[in-house]
Amino acid sequence: MPKVKTNKSAAKRFKKTGTGKLVRMKAYKSHILTKKTTKRKRNLRKSTVVDETNVKNMKKIMPYL
């Protein structure tokens, strides 16, 4: 049986919480920030839980997480 490799790009983007859920940072915070409101930019700083529909695929590409 060969080793299972972790997808490194995914490993850098996702972390596991204490309860086993996957956490990610929000998108749309890198550029064109002048037209976005302060409230919107502040909320984009926070992390969020990955949707349940994607968790199965994420666990497959990060087997040792």
N, CA, C and O atoms as a Maestro MAE file, in Angstrom:
{
 s_m_m2io_version
 :::
 2.0.0
}

f_m_ct {
 s_m_title
 :::
 protein
 m_atom[260] {
  # First column is atom index #
  i_m_mmod_type
  r_m_x_coord
  r_m_y_coord
  r_m_z_coord
  i_m_residue_number
  s_m_chain_name
  s_m_pdb_residue_name
  s_m_pdb_atom_name
  i_m_atomic_number
  :::
  1 25 0.848 -1.191 0.000 1 A "MET " " N  " 7
  2 3 0.000 0.000 0.000 1 A "MET " " CA " 6
  3 2 0.885 1.243 0.000 1 A "MET " " C  " 6
  4 15 1.695 1.407 0.913 1 A "MET " " O  " 8
  5 25 0.758 2.128 -0.997 2 A "PRO " " N  " 7
  6 3 1.592 3.333 -1.025 2 A "PRO " " CA " 6
  7 2 1.129 4.359 0.004 2 A "PRO " " C  " 6
  8 15 0.009 4.309 0.514 2 A "PRO " " O  " 8
  9 25 2.027 5.283 0.286 3 A "LYS " " N  " 7
  10 3 1.697 6.369 1.204 3 A "LYS " " CA " 6
  11 2 0.648 7.274 0.564 3 A "LYS " " C  " 6
  12 15 0.591 7.405 -0.658 3 A "LYS " " O  " 8
  13 25 -0.169 7.887 1.389 4 A "VAL " " N  " 7
  14 3 -1.160 8.853 0.924 4 A "VAL " " CA " 6
  15 2 -0.588 10.237 1.162 4 A "VAL " " C  " 6
  16 15 -0.222 10.578 2.287 4 A "VAL " " O  " 8
  17 25 -0.509 11.034 0.108 5 A "LYS " " N  " 7
  18 3 0.070 12.373 0.231 5 A "LYS " " CA " 6
  19 2 -0.988 13.407 0.577 5 A "LYS " " C  " 6
  20 15 -2.117 13.353 0.090 5 A "LYS " " O  " 8
  21 25 -0.604 14.340 1.417 6 A "THR " " N  " 7
  22 3 -1.452 15.480 1.757 6 A "THR " " CA " 6
  23 2 -1.296 16.538 0.676 6 A "THR " " C  " 6
  24 15 -0.183 16.822 0.233 6 A "THR " " O  " 8
  25 25 -2.407 17.117 0.256 7 A "ASN " " N  " 7
  26 3 -2.375 18.238 -0.678 7 A "ASN " " CA " 6
  27 2 -1.880 19.459 0.099 7 A "ASN " " C  " 6
  28 15 -2.582 19.970 0.972 7 A "ASN " " O  " 8
  29 25 -0.674 19.923 -0.220 8 A "LYS " " N  " 7
  30 3 -0.023 20.978 0.557 8 A "LYS " " CA " 6
  31 2 -0.727 22.322 0.454 8 A "LYS " " C  " 6
  32 15 -0.760 23.080 1.423 8 A "LYS " " O  " 8
  33 25 -1.292 22.624 -0.714 9 A "SER " " N  " 7
  34 3 -1.984 23.909 -0.847 9 A "SER " " CA " 6
  35 2 -3.226 23.940 0.039 9 A "SER " " C  " 6
  36 15 -3.561 24.980 0.606 9 A "SER " " O  " 8
  37 25 -3.903 22.810 0.159 10 A "ALA " " N  " 7
  38 3 -5.082 22.741 1.029 10 A "ALA " " CA " 6
  39 2 -4.670 22.774 2.498 10 A "ALA " " C  " 6
  40 15 -5.357 23.377 3.323 10 A "ALA " " O  " 8
  41 25 -3.555 22.128 2.824 11 A "ALA " " N  " 7
  42 3 -3.095 22.085 4.210 11 A "ALA " " CA " 6
  43 2 -2.763 23.474 4.738 11 A "ALA " " C  " 6
  44 15 -2.904 23.737 5.932 11 A "ALA " " O  " 8
  45 25 -2.322 24.364 3.850 12 A "LYS " " N  " 7
  46 3 -1.996 25.729 4.259 12 A "LYS " " CA " 6
  47 2 -3.247 26.582 4.444 12 A "LYS " " C  " 6
  48 15 -3.216 27.581 5.162 12 A "LYS " " O  " 8
  49 25 -4.336 26.198 3.808 13 A "ARG " " N  " 7
  50 3 -5.551 27.010 3.823 13 A "ARG " " CA " 6
  51 2 -6.574 26.586 4.866 13 A "ARG " " C  " 6
  52 15 -7.414 27.391 5.267 13 A "ARG " " O  " 8
  53 25 -6.519 25.346 5.306 14 A "PHE " " N  " 7
  54 3 -7.533 24.819 6.220 14 A "PHE " " CA " 6
  55 2 -6.905 24.329 7.505 14 A "PHE " " C  " 6
  56 15 -5.819 23.750 7.501 14 A "PHE " " O  " 8
  57 25 -7.604 24.567 8.615 15 A "LYS " " N  " 7
  58 3 -7.170 24.095 9.925 15 A "LYS " " CA " 6
  59 2 -8.323 23.313 10.548 15 A "LYS " " C  " 6
  60 15 -9.482 23.474 10.166 15 A "LYS " " O  " 8
  61 25 -7.984 22.474 11.503 16 A "LYS " " N  " 7
  62 3 -8.980 21.663 12.184 16 A "LYS " " CA " 6
  63 2 -9.266 22.260 13.565 16 A "LYS " " C  " 6
  64 15 -8.340 22.655 14.274 16 A "LYS " " O  " 8
  65 25 -10.534 22.326 13.943 17 A "THR " " N  " 7
  66 3 -10.898 22.849 15.253 17 A "THR " " CA " 6
  67 2 -10.818 21.728 16.282 17 A "THR " " C  " 6
  68 15 -10.559 20.577 15.932 17 A "THR " " O  " 8
  69 25 -11.038 22.060 17.537 18 A "GLY " " N  " 7
  70 3 -11.003 21.066 18.592 18 A "GLY " " CA " 6
  71 2 -12.095 20.025 18.466 18 A "GLY " " C  " 6
  72 15 -11.929 18.887 18.903 18 A "GLY " " O  " 8
  73 25 -13.218 20.416 17.866 19 A "THR " " N  " 7
  74 3 -14.331 19.482 17.698 19 A "THR " " CA " 6
  75 2 -14.239 18.687 16.404 19 A "THR " " C  " 6
  76 15 -15.085 17.834 16.135 19 A "THR " " O  " 8
  77 25 -13.199 18.968 15.591 20 A "GLY " " N  " 7
  78 3 -13.005 18.203 14.358 20 A "GLY " " CA " 6
  79 2 -13.536 18.861 13.099 20 A "GLY " " C  " 6
  80 15 -13.470 18.272 12.020 20 A "GLY " " O  " 8
  81 25 -14.062 20.077 13.218 21 A "LYS " " N  " 7
  82 3 -14.566 20.777 12.036 21 A "LYS " " CA " 6
  83 2 -13.414 21.454 11.311 21 A "LYS " " C  " 6
  84 15 -12.365 21.706 11.905 21 A "LYS " " O  " 8
  85 25 -13.605 21.749 10.029 22 A "LEU " " N  " 7
  86 3 -12.592 22.442 9.241 22 A "LEU " " CA " 6
  87 2 -12.905 23.931 9.200 22 A "LEU " " C  " 6
  88 15 -14.059 24.332 9.049 22 A "LEU " " O  " 8
  89 25 -11.863 24.740 9.337 23 A "VAL " " N  " 7
  90 3 -12.017 26.194 9.355 23 A "VAL " " CA " 6
  91 2 -11.209 26.789 8.215 23 A "VAL " " C  " 6
  92 15 -10.111 26.322 7.913 23 A "VAL " " O  " 8
  93 25 -11.754 27.821 7.584 24 A "ARG " " N  " 7
  94 3 -11.078 28.506 6.489 24 A "ARG " " CA " 6
  95 2 -11.222 30.005 6.664 24 A "ARG " " C  " 6
  96 15 -12.085 30.474 7.406 24 A "ARG " " O  " 8
  97 25 -10.369 30.758 5.974 25 A "MET " " N  " 7
  98 3 -10.506 32.206 5.968 25 A "MET " " CA " 6
  99 2 -11.425 32.605 4.812 25 A "MET " " C  " 6
  100 15 -11.562 31.868 3.835 25 A "MET " " O  " 8
  101 25 -12.045 33.763 4.929 26 A "LYS " " N  " 7
  102 3 -12.969 34.225 3.898 26 A "LYS " " CA " 6
  103 2 -12.229 34.846 2.720 26 A "LYS " " C  " 6
  104 15 -11.103 35.324 2.861 26 A "LYS " " O  " 8
  105 25 -12.869 34.835 1.567 27 A "ALA " " N  " 7
  106 3 -12.294 35.381 0.341 27 A "ALA " " CA " 6
  107 2 -12.657 36.858 0.195 27 A "ALA " " C  " 6
  108 15 -13.325 37.427 1.059 27 A "ALA " " O  " 8
  109 25 -12.216 37.472 -0.897 28 A "TYR " " N  " 7
  110 3 -12.537 38.861 -1.277 28 A "TYR " " CA " 6
  111 2 -11.908 39.899 -0.365 28 A "TYR " " C  " 6
  112 15 -12.490 40.966 -0.170 28 A "TYR " " O  " 8
  113 25 -10.746 39.625 0.196 29 A "LYS " " N  " 7
  114 3 -10.085 40.576 1.093 29 A "LYS " " CA " 6
  115 2 -8.709 40.979 0.569 29 A "LYS " " C  " 6
  116 15 -7.943 41.601 1.305 29 A "LYS " " O  " 8
  117 25 -8.368 40.645 -0.681 30 A "SER " " N  " 7
  118 3 -7.000 40.880 -1.147 30 A "SER " " CA " 6
  119 2 -6.813 42.201 -1.896 30 A "SER " " C  " 6
  120 15 -5.771 42.840 -1.748 30 A "SER " " O  " 8
  121 25 -7.779 42.620 -2.684 31 A "HIS " " N  " 7
  122 3 -7.616 43.870 -3.438 31 A "HIS " " CA " 6
  123 2 -8.979 44.468 -3.750 31 A "HIS " " C  " 6
  124 15 -10.011 43.863 -3.459 31 A "HIS " " O  " 8
  125 25 -8.978 45.666 -4.346 32 A "ILE " " N  " 7
  126 3 -10.189 46.460 -4.615 32 A "ILE " " CA " 6
  127 2 -10.958 46.657 -3.303 32 A "ILE " " C  " 6
  128 15 -12.141 46.333 -3.198 32 A "ILE " " O  " 8
  129 25 -10.248 47.196 -2.310 33 A "LEU " " N  " 7
  130 3 -10.848 47.359 -0.992 33 A "LEU " " CA " 6
  131 2 -11.499 48.724 -0.789 33 A "LEU " " C  " 6
  132 15 -12.209 48.924 0.197 33 A "LEU " " O  " 8
  133 25 -11.270 49.663 -1.704 34 A "THR " " N  " 7
  134 3 -11.791 51.013 -1.502 34 A "THR " " CA " 6
  135 2 -13.309 51.064 -1.598 34 A "THR " " C  " 6
  136 15 -13.946 51.850 -0.898 34 A "THR " " O  " 8
  137 25 -13.891 50.240 -2.451 35 A "LYS " " N  " 7
  138 3 -15.351 50.271 -2.606 35 A "LYS " " CA " 6
  139 2 -16.082 49.421 -1.570 35 A "LYS " " C  " 6
  140 15 -17.306 49.491 -1.464 35 A "LYS " " O  " 8
  141 25 -15.351 48.633 -0.817 36 A "LYS " " N  " 7
  142 3 -15.970 47.790 0.210 36 A "LYS " " CA " 6
  143 2 -16.067 48.565 1.513 36 A "LYS " " C  " 6
  144 15 -15.154 49.310 1.869 36 A "LYS " " O  " 8
  145 25 -17.166 48.390 2.218 37 A "THR " " N  " 7
  146 3 -17.373 49.126 3.455 37 A "THR " " CA " 6
  147 2 -16.464 48.586 4.558 37 A "THR " " C  " 6
  148 15 -15.978 47.457 4.486 37 A "THR " " O  " 8
  149 25 -16.249 49.404 5.568 38 A "THR " " N  " 7
  150 3 -15.409 49.011 6.699 38 A "THR " " CA " 6
  151 2 -15.992 47.796 7.404 38 A "THR " " C  " 6
  152 15 -15.258 46.897 7.812 38 A "THR " " O  " 8
  153 25 -17.301 47.771 7.545 39 A "LYS " " N  " 7
  154 3 -17.970 46.645 8.199 39 A "LYS " " CA " 6
  155 2 -17.749 45.360 7.420 39 A "LYS " " C  " 6
  156 15 -17.478 44.308 7.999 39 A "LYS " " O  " 8
  157 25 -17.867 45.456 6.111 40 A "ARG " " N  " 7
  158 3 -17.680 44.272 5.256 40 A "ARG " " CA " 6
  159 2 -16.250 43.747 5.345 40 A "ARG " " C  " 6
  160 15 -16.030 42.540 5.441 40 A "ARG " " O  " 8
  161 25 -15.280 44.662 5.311 41 A "LYS " " N  " 7
  162 3 -13.869 44.262 5.409 41 A "LYS " " CA " 6
  163 2 -13.558 43.658 6.775 41 A "LYS " " C  " 6
  164 15 -12.787 42.704 6.878 41 A "LYS " " O  " 8
  165 25 -14.151 44.208 7.806 42 A "ARG " " N  " 7
  166 3 -13.940 43.688 9.163 42 A "ARG " " CA " 6
  167 2 -14.481 42.263 9.287 42 A "ARG " " C  " 6
  168 15 -13.850 41.409 9.909 42 A "ARG " " O  " 8
  169 25 -15.647 42.008 8.694 43 A "ASN " " N  " 7
  170 3 -16.230 40.668 8.742 43 A "ASN " " CA " 6
  171 2 -15.457 39.665 7.894 43 A "ASN " " C  " 6
  172 15 -15.491 38.466 8.170 43 A "ASN " " O  " 8
  173 25 -14.762 40.140 6.869 44 A "LEU " " N  " 7
  174 3 -13.961 39.247 6.029 44 A "LEU " " CA " 6
  175 2 -12.694 38.779 6.733 44 A "LEU " " C  " 6
  176 15 -12.076 37.803 6.305 44 A "LEU " " O  " 8
  177 25 -12.299 39.460 7.805 45 A "ARG " " N  " 7
  178 3 -11.115 39.053 8.568 45 A "ARG " " CA " 6
  179 2 -11.346 37.758 9.330 45 A "ARG " " C  " 6
  180 15 -10.405 37.002 9.573 45 A "ARG " " O  " 8
  181 25 -12.573 37.502 9.703 46 A "LYS " " N  " 7
  182 3 -12.883 36.367 10.565 46 A "LYS " " CA " 6
  183 2 -12.842 35.059 9.776 46 A "LYS " " C  " 6
  184 15 -13.069 35.034 8.566 46 A "LYS " " O  " 8
  185 25 -12.551 33.984 10.486 47 A "SER " " N  " 7
  186 3 -12.578 32.670 9.856 47 A "SER " " CA " 6
  187 2 -13.993 32.108 9.921 47 A "SER " " C  " 6
  188 15 -14.825 32.579 10.696 47 A "SER " " O  " 8
  189 25 -14.253 31.098 9.101 48 A "THR " " N  " 7
  190 3 -15.574 30.490 9.071 48 A "THR " " CA " 6
  191 2 -15.432 28.990 8.891 48 A "THR " " C  " 6
  192 15 -14.400 28.508 8.425 48 A "THR " " O  " 8
  193 25 -16.463 28.257 9.260 49 A "VAL " " N  " 7
  194 3 -16.440 26.793 9.166 49 A "VAL " " CA " 6
  195 2 -16.736 26.382 7.726 49 A "VAL " " C  " 6
  196 15 -17.588 26.977 7.067 49 A "VAL " " O  " 8
  197 25 -16.032 25.369 7.245 50 A "VAL " " N  " 7
  198 3 -16.242 24.857 5.892 50 A "VAL " " CA " 6
  199 2 -17.606 24.177 5.829 50 A "VAL " " C  " 6
  200 15 -18.006 23.485 6.765 50 A "VAL " " O  " 8
  201 25 -18.317 24.377 4.720 51 A "ASP " " N  " 7
  202 3 -19.640 23.806 4.540 51 A "ASP " " CA " 6
  203 2 -19.581 22.274 4.532 51 A "ASP " " C  " 6
  204 15 -18.610 21.689 4.053 51 A "ASP " " O  " 8
  205 25 -20.606 21.642 5.054 52 A "GLU " " N  " 7
  206 3 -20.645 20.180 5.162 52 A "GLU " " CA " 6
  207 2 -20.547 19.482 3.802 52 A "GLU " " C  " 6
  208 15 -20.061 18.353 3.727 52 A "GLU " " O  " 8
  209 25 -20.997 20.132 2.736 53 A "THR " " N  " 7
  210 3 -20.950 19.515 1.409 53 A "THR " " CA " 6
  211 2 -19.523 19.336 0.909 53 A "THR " " C  " 6
  212 15 -19.268 18.486 0.056 53 A "THR " " O  " 8
  213 25 -18.583 20.133 1.433 54 A "ASN " " N  " 7
  214 3 -17.191 20.063 0.991 54 A "ASN " " CA " 6
  215 2 -16.289 19.269 1.925 54 A "ASN " " C  " 6
  216 15 -15.156 18.954 1.562 54 A "ASN " " O  " 8
  217 25 -16.762 18.942 3.106 55 A "VAL " " N  " 7
  218 3 -15.904 18.312 4.118 55 A "VAL " " CA " 6
  219 2 -15.390 16.951 3.657 55 A "VAL " " C  " 6
  220 15 -14.232 16.617 3.906 55 A "VAL " " O  " 8
  221 25 -16.225 16.169 2.996 56 A "LYS " " N  " 7
  222 3 -15.817 14.829 2.549 56 A "LYS " " CA " 6
  223 2 -14.615 14.915 1.613 56 A "LYS " " C  " 6
  224 15 -13.662 14.149 1.756 56 A "LYS " " O  " 8
  225 25 -14.652 15.834 0.663 57 A "ASN " " N  " 7
  226 3 -13.538 16.013 -0.270 57 A "ASN " " CA " 6
  227 2 -12.300 16.548 0.432 57 A "ASN " " C  " 6
  228 15 -11.182 16.157 0.096 57 A "ASN " " O  " 8
  229 25 -12.482 17.431 1.393 58 A "MET " " N  " 7
  230 3 -11.348 18.003 2.106 58 A "MET " " CA " 6
  231 2 -10.624 16.933 2.928 58 A "MET " " C  " 6
  232 15 -9.394 16.920 2.984 58 A "MET " " O  " 8
  233 25 -11.380 16.044 3.561 59 A "LYS " " N  " 7
  234 3 -10.769 14.972 4.347 59 A "LYS " " CA " 6
  235 2 -10.005 14.001 3.453 59 A "LYS " " C  " 6
  236 15 -9.036 13.378 3.885 59 A "LYS " " O  " 8
  237 25 -10.453 13.878 2.192 60 A "LYS " " N  " 7
  238 3 -9.790 12.983 1.247 60 A "LYS " " CA " 6
  239 2 -8.430 13.530 0.823 60 A "LYS " " C  " 6
  240 15 -7.475 12.764 0.694 60 A "LYS " " O  " 8
  241 25 -8.324 14.844 0.603 61 A "ILE " " N  " 7
  242 3 -7.054 15.415 0.160 61 A "ILE " " CA " 6
  243 2 -6.117 15.757 1.320 61 A "ILE " " C  " 6
  244 15 -4.934 16.036 1.123 61 A "ILE " " O  " 8
  245 25 -6.688 15.729 2.565 62 A "MET " " N  " 7
  246 3 -5.852 15.930 3.752 62 A "MET " " CA " 6
  247 2 -6.105 14.787 4.734 62 A "MET " " C  " 6
  248 15 -6.767 14.992 5.752 62 A "MET " " O  " 8
  249 25 -5.598 13.598 4.452 63 A "PRO " " N  " 7
  250 3 -5.936 12.430 5.250 63 A "PRO " " CA " 6
  251 2 -5.388 12.448 6.676 63 A "PRO " " C  " 6
  252 15 -5.937 11.780 7.552 63 A "PRO " " O  " 8
  253 25 -4.310 13.204 6.924 64 A "TYR " " N  " 7
  254 3 -3.680 13.188 8.243 64 A "TYR " " CA " 6
  255 2 -4.036 14.407 9.085 64 A "TYR " " C  " 6
  256 15 -3.431 14.629 10.133 64 A "TYR " " O  " 8
  257 25 -5.004 15.193 8.644 65 A "LEU " " N  " 7
  258 3 -5.381 16.399 9.377 65 A "LEU " " CA " 6
  259 2 -6.171 16.031 10.623 65 A "LEU " " C  " 6
  260 15 -6.581 16.913 11.377 65 A "LEU " " O  " 8
  :::
 }
 m_bond[259] {
  # First column is bond index #
  i_m_from
  i_m_to
  i_m_order
  :::
  1 1 2 1
  2 2 3 1
  3 3 4 2
  4 3 5 1
  5 5 6 1
  6 6 7 1
  7 7 8 2
  8 7 9 1
  9 9 10 1
  10 10 11 1
  11 11 12 2
  12 11 13 1
  13 13 14 1
  14 14 15 1
  15 15 16 2
  16 15 17 1
  17 17 18 1
  18 18 19 1
  19 19 20 2
  20 19 21 1
  21 21 22 1
  22 22 23 1
  23 23 24 2
  24 23 25 1
  25 25 26 1
  26 26 27 1
  27 27 28 2
  28 27 29 1
  29 29 30 1
  30 30 31 1
  31 31 32 2
  32 31 33 1
  33 33 34 1
  34 34 35 1
  35 35 36 2
  36 35 37 1
  37 37 38 1
  38 38 39 1
  39 39 40 2
  40 39 41 1
  41 41 42 1
  42 42 43 1
  43 43 44 2
  44 43 45 1
  45 45 46 1
  46 46 47 1
  47 47 48 2
  48 47 49 1
  49 49 50 1
  50 50 51 1
  51 51 52 2
  52 51 53 1
  53 53 54 1
  54 54 55 1
  55 55 56 2
  56 55 57 1
  57 57 58 1
  58 58 59 1
  59 59 60 2
  60 59 61 1
  61 61 62 1
  62 62 63 1
  63 63 64 2
  64 63 65 1
  65 65 66 1
  66 66 67 1
  67 67 68 2
  68 67 69 1
  69 69 70 1
  70 70 71 1
  71 71 72 2
  72 71 73 1
  73 73 74 1
  74 74 75 1
  75 75 76 2
  76 75 77 1
  77 77 78 1
  78 78 79 1
  79 79 80 2
  80 79 81 1
  81 81 82 1
  82 82 83 1
  83 83 84 2
  84 83 85 1
  85 85 86 1
  86 86 87 1
  87 87 88 2
  88 87 89 1
  89 89 90 1
  90 90 91 1
  91 91 92 2
  92 91 93 1
  93 93 94 1
  94 94 95 1
  95 95 96 2
  96 95 97 1
  97 97 98 1
  98 98 99 1
  99 99 100 2
  100 99 101 1
  101 101 102 1
  102 102 103 1
  103 103 104 2
  104 103 105 1
  105 105 106 1
  106 106 107 1
  107 107 108 2
  108 107 109 1
  109 109 110 1
  110 110 111 1
  111 111 112 2
  112 111 113 1
  113 113 114 1
  114 114 115 1
  115 115 116 2
  116 115 117 1
  117 117 118 1
  118 118 119 1
  119 119 120 2
  120 119 121 1
  121 121 122 1
  122 122 123 1
  123 123 124 2
  124 123 125 1
  125 125 126 1
  126 126 127 1
  127 127 128 2
  128 127 129 1
  129 129 130 1
  130 130 131 1
  131 131 132 2
  132 131 133 1
  133 133 134 1
  134 134 135 1
  135 135 136 2
  136 135 137 1
  137 137 138 1
  138 138 139 1
  139 139 140 2
  140 139 141 1
  141 141 142 1
  142 142 143 1
  143 143 144 2
  144 143 145 1
  145 145 146 1
  146 146 147 1
  147 147 148 2
  148 147 149 1
  149 149 150 1
  150 150 151 1
  151 151 152 2
  152 151 153 1
  153 153 154 1
  154 154 155 1
  155 155 156 2
  156 155 157 1
  157 157 158 1
  158 158 159 1
  159 159 160 2
  160 159 161 1
  161 161 162 1
  162 162 163 1
  163 163 164 2
  164 163 165 1
  165 165 166 1
  166 166 167 1
  167 167 168 2
  168 167 169 1
  169 169 170 1
  170 170 171 1
  171 171 172 2
  172 171 173 1
  173 173 174 1
  174 174 175 1
  175 175 176 2
  176 175 177 1
  177 177 178 1
  178 178 179 1
  179 179 180 2
  180 179 181 1
  181 181 182 1
  182 182 183 1
  183 183 184 2
  184 183 185 1
  185 185 186 1
  186 186 187 1
  187 187 188 2
  188 187 189 1
  189 189 190 1
  190 190 191 1
  191 191 192 2
  192 191 193 1
  193 193 194 1
  194 194 195 1
  195 195 196 2
  196 195 197 1
  197 197 198 1
  198 198 199 1
  199 199 200 2
  200 199 201 1
  201 201 202 1
  202 202 203 1
  203 203 204 2
  204 203 205 1
  205 205 206 1
  206 206 207 1
  207 207 208 2
  208 207 209 1
  209 209 210 1
  210 210 211 1
  211 211 212 2
  212 211 213 1
  213 213 214 1
  214 214 215 1
  215 215 216 2
  216 215 217 1
  217 217 218 1
  218 218 219 1
  219 219 220 2
  220 219 221 1
  221 221 222 1
  222 222 223 1
  223 223 224 2
  224 223 225 1
  225 225 226 1
  226 226 227 1
  227 227 228 2
  228 227 229 1
  229 229 230 1
  230 230 231 1
  231 231 232 2
  232 231 233 1
  233 233 234 1
  234 234 235 1
  235 235 236 2
  236 235 237 1
  237 237 238 1
  238 238 239 1
  239 239 240 2
  240 239 241 1
  241 241 242 1
  242 242 243 1
  243 243 244 2
  244 243 245 1
  245 245 246 1
  246 246 247 1
  247 247 248 2
  248 247 249 1
  249 249 250 1
  250 250 251 1
  251 251 252 2
  252 251 253 1
  253 253 254 1
  254 254 255 1
  255 255 256 2
  256 255 257 1
  257 257 258 1
  258 258 259 1
  259 259 260 2
  :::
 }
}
